[in-house]
Structures are given as C-alpha cells and as structure tokens.
C-alpha cells in the first residue's frame, strides 16, 4: 500500500504537487521517517485537482498557503473543501502584512468559508469599585452548524451558561458586550452608562475583516 493512501478512498497529499514527464502527478513510496516532510513541506510544484475526489480536507495550512487552497477550489469547484482546525481568524489577522497575501483574499475567498464547528475562547479583566477591584471573567463563542452562534459565559467548574444566541456571528467586541450584559444581570458588575462604556471599549470594537466590506460574502458569518 502506498504511504499516501493509508485507507481505501483516502489519499494524503501536499497542496503543491510535481508533474512527471508524462504529465501525471508524481507519487513515490515514502517511509515513516520522511512522511511529515512529504505532508507538510519539502515539496514544490503546482496546485492540481485529483480526479474523482469528492472532498478535500485541508490541515495545517499557513496564511501563505491559503491562495493555494483558493486555486484548488477554482480547479475543482464541485468538490467540498473542509478547513480542519486552521484557526482562520488568526490567519486573517496576518493578511495584508509584508510577505503575506493581501486582504482581498478575505473578500474574494475566505469570506465564503462557512463555519460548521466553531469554538473560540476569550479571557477578559475588568476593574470594579469593590474588592477585589479586578474581575477576571471568560467565555466562548460556540457554533455547531446549522445552529446559532452561542455566547457562553464560563461559570466555573468547567460549566458554561448560554447568554445569547445569534443567527449572524457577532464581532468579538459584540461578544464581549454580551458577556458584560450577563455579568450586570448577575450583579457582578455595574452598568456604568454609555459614556463610561465607550471609554472602556473605545471607538473601534471590530477587526477589519469583521466590518462590512463591499466585495465580501456573508457566508463566513452565517
């Protein structure tokens, strides 16, 4: 059995593959010692579709490799592409930086990626007028398709309480405000009014990709 076909109907390949002299994708027997080099690096070539494939699962892709995934979607538009644990929000943050793809990649391609399973935890601190004067709290934004995006407050002992559900994914600034609203209801913090809340949050509470962008799809938020 070839090392890139560990199970029936399953192939493991890098995004960039070489062509042999006959124009067919190069396949070589590789031992366990260089398996990870084969999968994650050390391979130059071009993006190619694989005939007969119904689904591609992309793992461990960097921001620089995302344009290759876009190219794959163009070459094989009928196949499903699954992004597995790529932490796209982190990768989006690198777009537009020197040596990274431009921000238009979000508008053109990444904004069409629909989250099927999403979990992002966040930790915050807030000053309060009574001892201990600092309140540490945390929560997570969770989504299991086709369900809502759920704002969950950590209540301790590994337990979370649902605070709010949204059909449209909230920006992280909105997510934090929803947690704060729950803490106000619980009596853990006080409602300080719009002026103080503005001073705490500032004018801008969204990242650039969370803003309304004319050429972007809403798929990544629904």
C-alpha positions in Angstrom: 0.0 0.0 0.0 1.4 3.4 -0.9 2.1 5.7 2.1 -0.1 8.4 0.7 -3.1 6.0 0.6 -3.4 4.8 4.2 -7.0 3.7 3.8 -9.4 2.9 0.9 -10.8 6.0 -0.7 -8.3 8.2 1.2 -5.2 10.0 -0.1 -2.7 12.2 1.7 -1.1 14.8 -0.5 0.5 18.2 -0.2 -1.2 21.2 -1.9 1.7 21.6 -4.3 2.5 18.5 -6.4 5.0 17.8 -9.1 4.3 16.5 -12.6 6.3 13.7 -14.1 7.4 13.5 -17.7 4.1 12.1 -18.8 2.1 14.8 -17.1 0.8 12.7 -14.3 1.1 13.6 -10.6 4.3 12.2 -9.1 3.8 9.5 -6.5 6.7 8.0 -4.6 7.0 5.4 -1.9 7.9 7.2 1.3 8.8 5.7 4.6 7.7 6.9 8.0 10.9 8.9 8.5 10.0 11.4 5.8 6.2 11.2 6.0 5.8 14.6 7.6 8.2 16.2 5.2 6.0 14.8 2.4 2.9 16.1 4.0 3.9 19.5 5.3 6.8 20.7 3.3 9.8 20.0 1.2 7.6 19.7 -1.9 7.5 22.2 -4.7 5.2 22.1 -7.7 1.7 23.4 -8.7 -1.8 23.1 -7.3 -3.6 20.2 -9.0 -7.0 18.7 -8.6 -7.3 14.9 -8.0 -9.7 13.2 -10.3 -12.6 11.5 -8.7 -12.2 13.3 -5.4 -15.5 14.5 -3.7 -13.9 16.2 -0.6 -10.6 17.8 0.2 -9.7 18.2 3.9 -7.1 21.0 4.4 -5.0 20.7 7.6 -2.0 22.7 8.9 -2.1 25.4 6.2 -0.4 28.7 6.8 -1.6 32.1 5.7 0.9 31.9 2.8 -0.7 28.7 1.6 -4.3 30.0 1.6 -4.0 31.2 -2.0 -3.1 27.6 -3.0 -6.4 26.5 -1.4 -8.2 29.1 -3.3 -6.6 27.9 -6.5 -7.7 24.3 -5.7 -11.3 25.5 -5.3 -11.1 27.1 -8.7 -9.7 23.9 -10.3 -12.3 21.6 -8.7 -15.4 23.8 -8.0 -17.7 20.8 -7.5 -15.7 19.2 -4.7 -16.2 20.1 -1.0 -13.2 21.7 0.8 -13.1 21.3 4.5 -10.8 23.6 6.6 -9.8 21.5 9.6 -8.7 23.4 12.7 -6.9 26.1 10.7 -7.7 29.0 13.1 -8.8 31.2 10.2 -9.3 34.2 12.5 -5.6 34.1 13.3 -4.6 33.7 9.7 -6.9 36.5 8.6 -5.1 38.8 11.0 -1.9 38.3 9.0 -3.4 39.2 5.7 -2.1 42.5 4.3 1.2 42.3 6.2 4.5 42.2 4.3 5.2 38.8 2.7 1.6 37.7 3.4 -1.4 37.6 1.0 -3.4 40.7 0.6 -6.7 41.5 2.4 -8.6 40.9 -0.7 -8.2 37.2 -0.2 -10.7 37.5 2.7 -13.2 39.3 0.4 -12.7 37.0 -2.6 -12.4 33.6 -0.9 -12.2 33.3 2.8 -15.5 35.1 3.4 -17.2 32.3 1.6 -16.0 29.7 4.1 -18.9 28.7 6.3 -18.1 27.6 9.9 -19.5 24.2 10.6 -18.0 23.8 14.0 -16.5 26.9 15.7 -15.2 27.4 19.2 -13.2 30.4 20.3 -12.5 31.2 24.0 -11.7 34.6 25.3 -10.5 35.9 28.7 -11.0 39.4 30.0 -10.4 41.6 33.1 -12.4 44.5 34.3 -11.9 46.9 37.2 -14.7 47.2 39.7 -15.2 49.6 42.6 -15.3 47.0 45.4 -12.8 44.3 46.5 -11.0 42.5 44.8 -11.2 45.6 42.4 -10.4 43.4 39.4 -12.8 40.9 38.0 -11.5 38.2 35.7 -14.0 36.5 33.5 -14.1 34.4 30.4 -16.4 32.8 27.9 -16.5 31.3 24.5 -18.3 31.8 21.2 -19.6 28.4 20.0 -21.3 27.2 16.9 -22.3 23.8 15.6 -23.9 24.1 12.2 -26.8 24.7 11.5 -27.3 26.0 15.0 -26.8 29.6 16.1 -23.7 31.2 17.3 -23.9 30.9 21.1 -22.3 33.3 23.5 -21.4 31.2 26.6 -20.2 32.5 29.9 -17.8 30.4 32.0 -19.4 29.9 35.4 -16.7 27.7 36.8 -16.1 24.0 37.3 -16.0 23.5 33.6 -19.5 24.7 33.2 -20.8 27.3 30.7 -24.1 29.2 30.7 -25.7 30.3 27.4 -26.0 34.1 27.4 -27.3 34.7 23.9 -27.8 33.1 20.5 -27.2 34.9 17.2 -28.0 33.8 13.7 -25.2 36.1 12.4 -21.8 35.7 14.0 -21.1 38.6 16.3 -17.8 40.5 16.2 -15.6 39.9 19.2 -16.4 43.3 20.5 -20.1 42.5 20.5 -19.3 39.1 22.1 -17.6 40.8 25.0 -20.5 43.2 25.4 -22.9 40.2 25.6 -20.7 38.7 28.4 -20.7 42.1 30.2 -24.5 42.3 30.0 -24.8 38.9 31.6 -22.4 40.0 34.4 -24.6 43.1 35.0 -27.7 40.9 35.4 -25.8 38.7 37.8 -24.8 41.7 39.9 -21.1 41.1 39.4 -20.5 44.5 37.7 -22.5 47.7 37.5 -24.0 49.4 34.4 -21.7 52.5 34.2 -23.6 54.2 31.4 -22.9 54.8 27.8 -20.0 57.3 28.3 -18.0 55.0 30.6 -18.7 52.0 28.4 -17.4 54.0 25.4 -14.2 54.9 27.3 -13.7 51.2 28.2 -14.3 49.8 24.7 -13.0 52.7 22.6 -14.3 53.8 19.2 -13.4 50.7 17.2 -14.6 47.4 18.5 -14.2 45.3 15.4 -11.3 43.9 13.4 -11.0 44.9 9.7 -12.5 41.6 8.4 -15.5 41.8 10.8 -16.5 45.1 9.3 -19.0 45.4 6.4 -16.9 45.0 3.2 -18.4 45.7 -0.2 -16.9 42.7 -2.0 -17.1 40.2 0.8 -19.6 37.4 1.2 -21.6 37.0 4.4 -21.1 33.2 4.2 -18.4 33.2 6.9 -20.8 34.8 9.4 -24.0 32.7 8.7 
